């Protein structure tokens, strides 16, 4: 049996157009392109309109499994599917982080015949946005430590109060908790320090929520650093470093134009994770796509309990964006997993398991409906699927009042997603979307957390550790009670325990501690044992990646 080619093999054999030709499809003047070689370009901020007229389609998913649900693949496929129907569609995606690329999950440029190109560039350094974010973040760290080393009467920082963390775009667990300033006095003040991964940096969050450079600088200035020895709050603006940080981000704030395998436009910008950050691409990129095209297909990370919830409560509420449709990606394998089947059992046809495991997808459907939107279920097809299983799943969706369509975009590209595209268009044309948030930012922090935990997760109650209670009091004293909530939680379960699959109820979620992002405008409750600096698996993807003498990369997926 002939093996299906790998993602990188498909990407390397695909015909790629000059980026200036892709720009022409969007009526972008060639003089507006900042070229990064022949196949990538930065787009100027003036291309976004404050009130764009395009339709916004959010792609989310059921609770993810180790098999991969293909959310990015289906996002790209739907874009190509809409384009095959004559629609002016643009995919607007996040940039991949090197952590998953070299770790466990792999790249994030789609898969099969529904990818964005140039695949290798996008998954590696791309246009340097992550590097700029990392440098801006760590510049602030360096300035903080310099103030500690050279204290002044005007700004006498208390080293024990510092909450700002360094970042690096790599899974490196040993950096989670370290000591800096060890050795001679000239090495600086010795203190405890922590690292987050770059997608969890507040600079990443700020970049993805800013509307322009002025807004970027304002948000950077609002970053809380710590306190003086007298107890006065200190912000980045007090350290006189905002201008330098913004200068480092002058190119990173501009979205990146690339293309799908089928030559349709794709804008890629920003890359916060959904399990440990807000999980969606930049407001600028989304509004730019809506200004340039008729339809924007965008995605929010992991399951809808994380990515979609944050898309609504953080991105939509801060930007004024409103989705016209939501697509929930599901696979038969994932549904069987949530029925309790083993990996081997998931390969075999099992109608009863579809009925049992549907509870997970059903909860996500219910949750999207709570926001005033009827989702469309996208069934990402796999070779082991059967028609009988599809029919059972589609019937279960119909009972919930939602439409479902099978997509073969992975193997067939845009034509494989045409039926899904038609279903989504019908939902948009029905004008049924009536978005509403589940909480108001003016609500108490505990109330907002409880709303997410009970309404979205299905929890019975929320518990707080002693440490979390103390941190919560500090957050309130600083005047940050009106911020949105950005939960940090395992994506594998609705609960904070990844072993609780399916659709658990009646459980307690525990907030072990808090972080907050005052420049981005959200409070970050950390649930369970999820870390904002992930670790590598026993056998990292990095061990499979190579490059030959001709510069051809292999093993990248």
C-alpha angles and dihedrals in degrees: 000000000000112000119234108249119255121255093255092048090053092046094049092050094047122103111247124201127218109268091234088063091051089050090054089062087063094043090246113159112240089231088064092060120097099202123218095188121308100308107040133054141174117234124219119245094239090074090075118085122209092229105030119187102215124110117252120221118187119203116203133151150217117271106305126243135196089265093069123240096220100233095158090043091053091046091055091041092052090050090053090043092055090047090052087058091055097261123139097238131171128192112221111194144165123258116251120251120228088230096074092031091062095027128052112304098052126209129342106218096107125261145258111357093342102075140122121239146261082037098183094049094047092051095046128037095328108175096336098259094134091048091052091049091049092049094048090049094048093044087063089049091051092049090050092052091045089056089051091050093045105032119191131200089238095055114019102173120205106227092207091058097056111120099168112110134202119240139209129183096234136084101253113153095183089069094060092094121011143148119244131191093043117162129017122025090250089065091074136250113328111235143141114276136182137203128215123191112261095252087061094052116119086227088063090050092048093048090052094049101040119104097202142343093282091054090045091055092046091052093045089053090053093060109124113226106173139277139293119247086262091057100254113147114247123208132188089257089062089058092057091230102113095097093053092047091050091048089057088053097047093110098027091064090063116087121241123238119212134143144246121245087261092055099255121141120266127183116203121188137151127000119215115161116239096220094055104017139020095294103214137099123255126299088228093056093046094049091045090053091049089050094051103038144037095237132026118198110198134167139218120209129262119342126348090256087070114019100032094042090053092043088058102038099037111022099033095041093049097042106032091238116148125193118234093197140005125212120201113203117214136171129200089234092056092048090051090048090056088050087062100257123148123243091261093046090051090066094064125078110262120167093180090055089053089055092047098043094045087087090083095052089041091058090052090049090051091049095052089048089055087063090057097258131115105219126216114226115225113201106206104214124231127186093247093057121109131213091235090058091049091052092050092049093046090050090052090051091049089056087058090052095249132120123236133196133184115236124200093179091130092065101021106031119210096351088057089058097043093101090050090048091052091049092050092047090052090052091050092046089053087062092214098141112112105166120205131168120239094222138023119236088232090065118104115273092243090050093051092049091047091051092055094042096048103030099038106023099033094234122158095215147348124241126195128209119230089254092051092050091053092047091047090056090052091050090053093047089053089056096247097126092110094062125114120253123252108187122208107210143141110276092211095077141026085236129060089258113080091206092065098089128172115032108324122187138183095038129131121239116209124213102211095182145339136240124177140200108211093178092051093041104236141109117226118214112191113215128194117340100317113139128210088219107054124205131230121260122245090264108031122204086238089077090064099049121096143155126217130218091271092056095253113147122217135184095037112131 
